Amino acid sequence: MNSNGNGSKVNGAGAQAAKDLNVIGKPFRKVDARSKCVGATKFADDITLPRMLFCKILRSHVPHARIVSVDTSKAAALPGVLAVITGKDLPISYGILPVSQDEHPLCREKVRFIGDPVAAVAAIDEDTAFDAMNLIEVEYEPLATIASIEEAVETSEPRIHDYGDYGNVHKSVHLEFGDMDEGFAEADLIREDVFFYEGNTHLPMEQHAAVAHFDADNKLTLWSSTQTPHYVHRALAKTLEMPAAHIRVIATPNGGGFGGKSDPFNHEIVVCELSRRTKRPVKVTLTREEVFYCHRGRHPVLMKSRIGVKKDGSITALDFQSFLDGGAYGSYGVASTFYTGALQTVTYEVPRYRFRGLRAFTNKPPCGPKRGHGTPQPRFALEVQLDKIADELNLDPAEIRLKHL
């Protein structure tokens, strides 16, 4: 019998089990390394099923417009085409967050950015699907384009969406603790700086891909290069109006995601509907250009930071504002907005803090989560500002940071 460190005894088997659970210093083989090294890993685009069809999606070439008409007759008449669908065939909206169910698998009344999906085809091969896609005729009524945070905040009409806090503002948030006036009164130095962090995309090696198949019992299986199969499952049940128990979503091995495959995407829903209509498996693989349209990358953020410090570098108060360019849809944006401010006091101890955040809709690809999700942008702003303070007060930048840990 051996002691477990708490005065109690454990038997020999228990001691061995505890030893087996001690993983520090032990080598462990990566579970998927061998299959990847020999090329045996099957990604979504590697999946091939009998009688499989191929999907192509027609996307908007204008940033903001009403859809006047969609004529699919020429595409449907092309030999080898088995189905063509538009927004009227998938009328139910979806979204990753309950508060932002603002996307449709295919646009119904408006397009909101270059790349918004308008129609989709299923054909016997990719070339036929591509040719059919180009035969679809769409008439647009252009609307004013809102291309920046400043325009979105200043322009209430036209509204990109008919929901949100006001105008083209998707969400505004505010949090505060401590007496800000007292904090700035105590400061020996007050700095006010403006920062802008440009957005960027994930650029995984693997493009988005999905394969949908309805079996003889009319139950659906979707193989997708998703990071969030349960969210996709929920979106499919809603938009396809199917019992959740009749849907299976398989997340295939990912060739990179970094947050960019964390939303349910329109192409995942579209291939399922095409499979249901044709009663055949349907595959879609996005081009690299389409991946940029899907995006959901890091938000561009304009930030204004007012900070008070004493001569020794001690922070007395921080007043921080963030303005997020959310692109055309909600995605994870409400959470991203909170993250740009709520976590500023996690890294460093700040005695008094005020945060005002705002996310605006623009006619650009929608932004969402990417590696750190809302935090690299304000972290950049505050770290640069602390360096400026250290330089101005002739202090060691590291010492300022250590003082607030």
Backbone hydrogen bonds, N-H to C=O, Kabsch-Sander energy under -0.5 kcal/mol:
donor,donor_aa,acceptor,acceptor_aa,energy
2,N,10,V,-2.5
4,N,8,S,-1.9
10,V,2,N,-3.2
15,A,11,N,-2.2
16,Q,12,G,-2.2
17,A,13,A,-2.3
18,A,14,G,-2.4
19,K,15,A,-2.1
20,D,16,Q,-2.4
21,L,17,A,-1.3
22,N,19,K,-1.1
23,V,21,L,-1.0
26,K,23,V,-2.0
33,A,30,K,-1.6
34,R,30,K,-0.5
36,K,32,D,-1.6
37,C,33,A,-2.6
38,V,34,R,-2.0
39,G,36,K,-0.8
40,A,35,S,-2.7
41,T,35,S,-1.3
43,F,41,T,-0.8
46,D,43,F,-1.6
47,I,43,F,-0.6
47,I,44,A,-1.2
52,M,49,L,-1.4
53,L,281,P,-3.2
54,F,123,A,-2.9
55,C,283,K,-2.8
56,K,121,V,-1.5
58,L,119,A,-2.9
60,S,116,D,-3.0
65,A,111,V,-1.9
66,R,141,E,-2.5
67,I,109,E,-3.1
68,V,66,R,-0.8
68,V,139,E,-2.7
69,S,139,E,-1.3
71,D,137,E,-3.3
72,T,70,V,-0.7
76,A,72,T,-2.7
77,A,73,S,-1.5
78,L,74,K,-0.6
78,L,75,A,-1.0
81,V,78,L,-2.0
82,L,122,A,-2.7
83,A,122,A,-1.4
85,I,120,A,-2.6
87,G,107,C,-0.6
87,G,118,V,-0.6
89,D,86,T,-1.7
90,L,87,G,-1.1
94,Y,103,E,-2.4
100,S,97,L,-1.6
102,D,100,S,-1.7
103,E,94,Y,-2.4
107,C,117,P,-3.2
111,V,65,A,-2.6
115,G,60,S,-1.4
115,G,113,F,-0.6
116,D,113,F,-2.2
118,V,58,L,-3.2
119,A,58,L,-1.3
120,A,85,I,-2.3
121,V,56,K,-2.3
122,A,83,A,-2.4
123,A,54,F,-2.4
124,I,80,G,-1.8
129,A,125,D,-2.2
130,F,126,E,-2.6
131,D,127,D,-2.5
132,A,128,T,-2.6
133,M,129,A,-2.4
134,N,130,F,-1.7
135,L,132,A,-1.4
136,I,132,A,-0.6
136,I,133,M,-1.2
137,E,71,D,-2.3
138,V,136,I,-0.5
139,E,69,S,-2.5
140,Y,138,V,-0.5
141,E,66,R,-2.5
143,L,64,H,-2.8
147,A,145,T,-0.7
152,A,148,S,-2.2
153,V,149,I,-2.3
154,E,150,E,-2.1
155,T,151,E,-2.0
156,S,154,E,-0.6
165,D,169,V,-1.1
166,Y,169,V,-1.3
168,N,152,A,-0.7
169,V,166,Y,-3.2
170,H,168,N,-0.7
170,H,359,R,-2.1
171,K,359,R,-1.5
173,V,357,G,-2.6
175,L,355,F,-2.2
177,F,353,Y,-2.6
180,M,178,G,-0.9
183,G,179,D,-2.1
184,F,180,M,-2.4
185,A,181,D,-1.9
186,E,182,E,-1.5
187,A,183,G,-0.6
188,D,309,V,-1.9
189,L,309,V,-2.3
191,R,307,I,-2.5
193,D,305,S,-2.5
195,F,303,M,-3.0
197,Y,301,V,-2.6
198,E,196,F,-0.6
200,N,298,R,-0.6
205,M,255,G,-0.6
206,E,255,G,-2.3
210,A,284,V,-2.4
211,V,223,W,-2.6
212,A,282,V,-2.8
213,H,221,T,-2.0
215,D,219,K,-2.6
218,N,215,D,-2.0
220,L,246,H,-2.6
221,T,213,H,-2.4
222,L,248,R,-2.8
223,W,211,V,-2.9
224,S,222,L,-0.5
224,S,250,I,-2.4
225,S,209,A,-2.1
226,T,224,S,-1.8
227,Q,261,K,-3.2
228,T,261,K,-0.8
232,V,228,T,-1.9
233,H,229,P,-2.5
234,R,230,H,-2.0
235,A,231,Y,-2.3
236,L,232,V,-2.6
237,A,233,H,-2.2
238,K,234,R,-1.8
239,T,235,A,-2.8
240,L,236,L,-2.4
242,M,237,A,-1.3
246,H,243,P,-2.0
247,I,244,A,-1.7
248,R,220,L,-2.4
250,I,222,L,-3.3
250,I,248,R,-0.5
251,A,249,V,-0.6
252,T,224,S,-2.0
252,T,250,I,-0.8
260,G,257,G,-2.4
262,S,259,G,-1.4
268,E,265,F,-0.8
269,I,265,F,-1.2
270,V,266,N,-2.7
271,V,267,H,-2.0
272,C,268,E,-0.9
273,E,269,I,-2.1
274,L,270,V,-2.5
275,S,271,V,-2.1
276,R,272,C,-2.2
277,R,273,E,-2.0
278,T,274,L,-2.3
279,K,275,S,-2.0
280,R,275,S,-0.7
282,V,212,A,-2.2
283,K,53,L,-2.4
284,V,210,A,-2.7
286,L,208,H,-2.5
291,V,287,T,-2.0
292,F,288,R,-1.6
293,Y,289,E,-1.4
294,C,290,E,-2.8
295,H,291,V,-3.0
296,R,366,P,-2.1
298,R,200,N,-2.1
301,V,197,Y,-2.2
302,L,323,F,-2.5
303,M,195,F,-3.4
304,K,321,Q,-2.1
305,S,193,D,-2.8
306,R,319,D,-2.9
307,I,191,R,-2.5
307,I,305,S,-0.5
308,G,317,A,-2.7
309,V,189,L,-2.7
310,K,314,S,-2.3
313,G,310,K,-2.2
316,T,308,G,-3.1
317,A,308,G,-1.2
318,L,352,R,-1.7
319,D,306,R,-3.3
320,F,318,L,-0.6
320,F,354,R,-3.0
321,Q,304,K,-2.7
322,S,356,R,-2.0
323,F,302,L,-2.6
324,L,358,L,-3.4
325,D,300,P,-2.6
326,G,324,L,-1.0
326,G,360,A,-2.6
328,A,364,K,-2.1
329,Y,326,G,-0.5
333,G,330,G,-2.8
335,A,332,Y,-0.8
336,S,332,Y,-2.1
337,T,333,G,-2.4
338,F,334,V,-1.7
339,Y,335,A,-2.5
340,T,336,S,-1.6
341,G,338,F,-1.6
342,A,338,F,-3.5
343,L,339,Y,-0.9
344,Q,341,G,-1.5
346,V,343,L,-1.4
347,T,343,L,-0.8
348,Y,344,Q,-0.6
349,E,404,H,-2.8
350,V,348,Y,-0.6
353,Y,177,F,-2.7
354,R,318,L,-2.3
355,F,175,L,-3.1
356,R,320,F,-2.1
357,G,173,V,-2.3
358,L,322,S,-1.7
359,R,171,K,-2.8
360,A,324,L,-2.7
361,F,168,N,-3.0
362,T,327,G,-1.6
363,N,146,I,-3.5
364,K,362,T,-1.6
367,C,326,G,-2.3
368,G,297,G,-2.2
371,R,258,F,-1.2
373,H,370,K,-0.9
375,T,372,G,-0.6
379,R,375,T,-2.1
380,F,376,P,-2.4
381,A,377,Q,-1.8
382,L,378,P,-2.6
383,E,379,R,-2.5
384,V,380,F,-2.2
385,Q,381,A,-2.1
386,L,382,L,-2.5
387,D,383,E,-1.8
388,K,384,V,-2.0
389,I,385,Q,-2.2
390,A,386,L,-2.6
391,D,387,D,-2.1
392,E,388,K,-2.3
393,L,389,I,-2.6
394,N,390,A,-0.6
395,L,390,A,-2.8
400,I,396,D,-1.7
401,R,397,P,-1.5
402,L,398,A,-2.7
403,K,399,E,-1.9
404,H,400,I,-0.6
404,H,401,R,-1.4
405,L,402,L,-1.1
